[in-house]
Amino acid sequence: MDKHVNKSHSFAYATIGFKTAQLSCHYPLEFAVANCTVNEETEKIVATLSQARKRKIAILPPDINYSKTGFTIDGNGIRYGLKAIKGVGAAVLSFINGYKAIDKIPFKDFDDYYTRVHDTNNLVVAKLIGDMRLESGKNSPNPMKKDVDVSLILSGAFDFCEPNRYKLLNHFIMDIKREKEVSIMGEKKPVPLNEPDYKRKIKLALEKFYMGSYISEHPLDTFPYADFDSCQENEKIKTTGIVAAVAMKTTKKGKSFMNIKFKMKDDVERSINVFDEKLAQSLHQDIKKNQIIIVEGSVSKQFNNINAKTVKIAVASKQTTISEDIEIEDKTTSELAIDNSLFMAQEPAGFKNIFGN
């Protein structure tokens, strides 16, 4: 009886696997949107969008006129939903969707949007706020607060009318709100913002912060890149990634090495093991979080890492991310005491140990 139950489970899982693979193959756009819709975890959504990019499916930024709550199909691309924007909650989504359902005239620009959704004399706004108060039993205010408008601007929801988000933000804060500072990526900044500073690096940083993913492009697009998943065990690889964390660890033989956690274009976090003493010392002085690094070495599929021969920090003029100082953790003592498998690495032949042992 147990044998039959196990076999029935196996058959059911195989059937589901076959059907989902078929959908993914023949309906890649619809399959990707469905996956992004049912998944709540940012990492899974980013992985799905990364796979979609490999299939030449365009990833479109949020747009106040075209975006719905979640991800949707827009032409031959995937349109980001407003729900994905940091700072846009359920009440805001309900209000925006409700407004667009009643007043179907698209917003011409930011001023048109602001005037319409913030006008308490607007019958649509009055109705939506009245419905909210009736449902909650509270004297609920208009949920379209300043921070919501800032998030919408910085996420690109108004790029159709003003692509320089710093310029539009200056207009909003100084001319409309008549205030002297604004919070950007969790940091208070005085206005006016220097509008020429809004370049590729800033745009990508805003995308990553407010939506959890790079949309318009990836910081690694102009660098050499190899797909880790397509590599074989011990295959030589030259690729790039963005530094997430750095630590000193220990091999099974008790020798210390540098371990760099980094993310490649598929946004999957992997490790680089640096056993060479001089290279580790050089990196120890210069490496920072969010830096772009170029690594050459051999692939270890078993441990999901790269045993590095060389690691180079991209020159400052080519860095397309905003880096920051990083604390290098020392895990050598704790690993000797408690960890004998997962975090310990085999030292490849030919690599020189940090302490010269």
C-alpha positions in Angstrom: 0.0 0.0 0.0 2.8 2.4 1.0 4.6 1.6 -2.3 1.5 2.5 -4.3 1.1 5.8 -2.4 4.7 6.8 -3.0 4.4 6.0 -6.7 1.1 7.9 -7.0 2.9 11.0 -5.4 5.8 10.6 -7.8 3.5 10.4 -10.8 1.5 13.5 -9.6 4.8 15.5 -9.2 6.1 14.4 -12.6 2.8 15.4 -14.2 2.9 18.9 -12.6 6.5 19.2 -13.6 5.8 18.3 -17.2 2.8 20.6 -17.5 4.7 23.6 -16.0 7.7 22.9 -18.2 5.3 22.9 -21.2 3.7 26.2 -20.2 7.2 27.7 -19.6 8.3 26.6 -23.1 5.3 27.5 -25.1 3.9 30.5 -23.1 7.0 32.1 -21.6 5.5 35.5 -21.2 2.3 34.4 -19.5 4.2 31.9 -17.4 6.7 34.5 -16.1 3.8 36.9 -15.2 1.9 34.2 -13.4 5.1 33.2 -11.4 5.7 36.9 -10.5 2.1 37.2 -9.4 1.9 34.2 -7.1 5.4 34.7 -5.6 5.7 37.1 -2.7 9.4 36.7 -2.2 11.6 39.3 -3.9 14.4 36.8 -4.7 12.0 34.4 -6.5 10.5 37.3 -8.5 14.0 38.6 -9.5 15.0 35.0 -10.5 11.9 34.8 -12.7 12.5 38.2 -14.3 16.2 37.2 -14.9 15.0 34.1 -16.8 12.6 36.2 -18.8 15.4 38.5 -19.9 17.4 35.5 -21.1 14.4 34.8 -23.3 14.5 38.3 -24.7 11.3 39.4 -22.9 11.3 43.1 -22.1 10.9 44.1 -18.4 9.0 47.4 -18.3 9.2 49.8 -15.4 6.1 50.9 -13.4 3.9 53.5 -15.0 1.2 55.4 -13.2 -1.1 55.0 -16.2 -0.4 51.5 -17.4 0.6 49.6 -14.2 -1.9 47.5 -12.3 -1.5 46.1 -8.8 0.7 43.2 -9.8 2.8 42.2 -12.9 0.9 42.3 -16.2 1.5 41.6 -19.8 2.1 44.8 -21.8 2.7 44.1 -25.5 5.6 41.7 -25.7 6.9 42.6 -22.2 6.2 42.3 -18.5 5.0 45.5 -16.9 6.0 46.1 -13.2 3.0 46.5 -10.9 2.6 49.3 -8.4 2.6 46.7 -5.6 6.3 46.1 -6.2 7.2 49.7 -5.3 8.6 50.2 -1.8 6.3 52.5 0.2 3.2 51.7 -1.8 0.8 49.8 0.5 -2.6 48.2 0.2 -4.6 51.4 0.9 -2.7 53.3 -1.8 -3.2 50.5 -4.3 -6.9 50.4 -3.6 -7.1 54.2 -4.0 -5.2 54.4 -7.3 -6.9 51.4 -8.9 -10.3 52.8 -7.7 -9.6 56.2 -9.1 -8.5 54.8 -12.6 -11.5 52.6 -12.7 -13.8 55.6 -12.4 -11.9 58.3 -14.1 -10.4 56.6 -17.2 -8.6 59.7 -18.5 -4.9 59.0 -18.4 -2.7 61.4 -16.4 -1.0 63.8 -18.7 1.9 64.5 -16.4 2.8 64.7 -12.7 1.0 68.0 -12.1 -2.2 66.6 -13.6 -1.9 63.5 -11.4 -1.3 65.5 -8.3 -4.1 67.9 -8.9 -6.6 65.1 -9.5 -5.8 62.6 -6.8 -5.3 65.3 -4.0 -8.3 67.5 -4.8 -10.8 66.8 -2.0 -13.4 68.6 -4.1 -12.9 66.0 -6.8 -16.0 63.8 -6.7 -14.0 60.7 -7.5 -11.6 61.4 -4.6 -14.5 62.2 -2.3 -16.2 58.9 -3.2 -13.1 56.8 -2.7 -12.3 58.4 0.7 -16.0 58.0 1.7 -15.9 54.3 0.8 -12.7 53.8 2.8 -14.2 55.4 5.9 -17.4 53.4 5.5 -15.4 50.2 5.3 -13.0 50.9 8.1 -15.4 52.7 10.4 -12.7 55.4 10.9 -12.1 58.9 9.7 -9.5 57.7 7.1 -7.6 60.4 5.3 -6.4 60.4 1.7 -3.8 57.7 1.6 -1.8 59.5 -1.1 0.8 61.0 1.2 4.1 62.8 0.3 6.2 59.7 0.8 4.0 57.7 -1.6 4.4 60.4 -4.3 8.2 60.4 -3.7 8.3 56.6 -4.1 6.2 56.8 -7.3 8.6 59.5 -8.8 11.8 57.7 -7.8 10.6 54.3 -9.1 10.0 55.7 -12.5 6.2 55.8 -12.5 6.3 59.3 -14.2 9.3 58.8 -16.5 6.9 59.1 -19.4 6.6 62.9 -18.7 10.0 63.6 -17.1 12.8 61.1 -17.3 15.1 63.1 -14.9 13.6 61.9 -11.6 15.7 64.4 -9.6 14.2 67.3 -11.7 10.7 66.1 -11.1 11.4 65.5 -7.4 12.7 69.1 -7.1 9.5 70.4 -8.6 7.4 68.3 -6.3 9.2 69.1 -3.1 10.0 72.8 -3.7 7.2 74.1 -5.9 4.3 71.9 -4.7 5.1 70.9 -1.1 7.3 74.0 -0.5 9.7 72.0 1.7 13.5 72.0 2.0 14.4 68.3 2.2 13.3 64.9 1.0 14.1 61.3 1.9 15.8 59.3 -0.8 16.6 55.7 -0.3 16.1 56.2 3.5 18.4 59.2 3.7 17.4 62.8 4.2 18.7 65.1 1.5 18.4 68.9 1.1 16.7 70.3 -2.0 17.3 71.3 -4.7 19.0 68.1 -5.8 21.7 68.5 -8.4 19.8 67.5 -11.5 22.9 66.7 -13.6 23.8 64.1 -11.0 20.9 61.9 -12.1 22.8 59.5 -14.3 22.9 55.8 -14.9 24.4 54.9 -11.6 21.7 56.8 -9.6 18.9 55.4 -11.8 20.0 51.8 -11.2 20.4 52.4 -7.4 16.9 53.8 -7.2 15.5 50.8 -9.1 17.2 48.4 -6.8 16.1 50.2 -3.7 12.5 50.9 -4.6 11.7 47.8 -6.6 14.3 45.2 -5.4 15.6 44.7 -9.0 17.4 46.4 -11.8 14.9 47.1 -14.6 16.1 49.4 -17.3 19.5 47.6 -17.5 21.9 45.7 -15.2 25.1 47.2 -13.8 27.0 44.2 -15.2 25.8 44.6 -18.8 29.0 46.2 -20.0 31.3 43.7 -18.3 32.4 40.1 -19.2 29.9 37.6 -18.1 29.6 33.8 -18.1 26.5 31.9 -17.0 27.5 29.9 -13.9 24.7 27.4 -14.3 25.8 26.4 -17.7 29.4 25.7 -16.6 30.7 22.2 -15.8 32.5 21.1 -12.6 36.1 22.6 -12.5 35.5 24.5 -15.7 37.5 27.7 -16.1 35.3 30.9 -15.9 35.7 34.6 -16.3 32.7 36.6 -15.1 31.6 39.6 -13.0 29.5 40.2 -9.9 28.5 42.7 -7.3 30.0 42.3 -3.8 27.5 41.5 -1.0 29.7 40.4 1.9 33.3 39.4 2.7 34.6 37.1 5.4 37.7 35.2 6.4 37.1 31.4 6.7 38.9 28.2 7.1 39.5 25.1 5.0 39.2 21.5 6.2 42.9 21.5 6.7 42.7 24.5 9.1 44.1 27.1 6.6 42.5 30.6 6.3 41.2 32.1 3.1 39.0 35.0 2.0 35.4 34.3 1.0 33.5 36.8 -1.0 29.7 36.6 -1.4 28.7 38.2 -4.7 25.7 38.4 -7.0 25.8 37.8 -10.7 23.4 39.0 -13.4 20.9 36.3 -12.4 20.8 37.9 -8.9 21.8 34.6 -7.3 24.3 34.9 -4.5 27.4 32.8 -4.9 30.8 32.6 -3.3 34.4 33.3 -4.4 37.2 31.6 -2.5 40.5 33.5 -2.5 43.4 31.4 -1.3 46.3 33.5 -2.6 47.9 35.5 0.2 48.9 38.6 -1.8 45.6 38.8 -3.6 43.6 38.5 -0.4 45.7 41.2 1.3 45.2 43.5 -1.6 41.4 42.9 -1.6 41.3 43.3 2.1 42.4 46.9 1.8 40.3 48.0 -1.2 37.1 45.9 -1.5 33.7 47.5 -0.7 30.1 46.4 -0.6 28.3 46.8 -4.0 31.5 47.0 -5.9 31.7 45.3 -9.3 34.5 42.7 -9.4 35.9 40.6 -12.2 36.9 37.1 -11.3 38.7 34.3 -13.1 38.9 30.8 -11.6 37.5 27.4 -11.6 33.8 26.5 -11.0 32.7 24.3 -8.0 29.1 23.3 -8.7 29.1 21.2 -5.5 29.7 24.2 -3.3 28.1 26.8 -5.7 31.3 28.8 -5.8 34.4 29.9 -7.8 37.9 29.1 -6.6 39.6 32.3 -7.8 42.8 32.6 -9.6 42.4 36.4 -10.0 39.9 38.9 -8.6 40.0 42.5 -9.9 38.0 45.5 -8.7 36.6 47.3 -11.7 38.1 50.8 -12.2 36.1 53.6 -10.6 35.1 55.1 -14.0 33.3 51.8 -14.9 31.6 51.2 -11.6 27.9 51.5 -12.1 26.9 50.9 -8.5 27.1 53.0 -5.4 29.6 51.3 -3.2 30.0 51.6 0.6 32.5 50.4 3.2 32.2 46.8 4.3 33.1 45.0 7.5 35.1 41.9 6.8 34.0 39.2 9.2 36.5 36.8 10.9 34.9 33.4 10.9 38.0 31.3 11.2 37.7 30.6 15.0 34.0 29.8 14.9 34.4 27.5 11.9 37.2 25.5 13.5 34.9 24.9 16.4 31.5 24.1 14.9 31.6 23.8 11.1 33.2 20.9 9.2 31.2 20.8 5.9 29.0 23.6 4.5 31.2 26.6 4.9 34.6 25.0 4.7 36.4 24.8 1.4 38.8 22.4 -0.2 42.0 24.3 -1.0 42.8 23.7 -4.7 46.3 22.5 -5.6 48.6 25.3 -6.6 47.0 28.0 -4.4 49.2 29.7 -1.8 47.6 30.0 1.7 47.2 33.4 3.3 49.5 32.5 6.2 51.9 30.7 4.0 51.3 27.3 5.6 
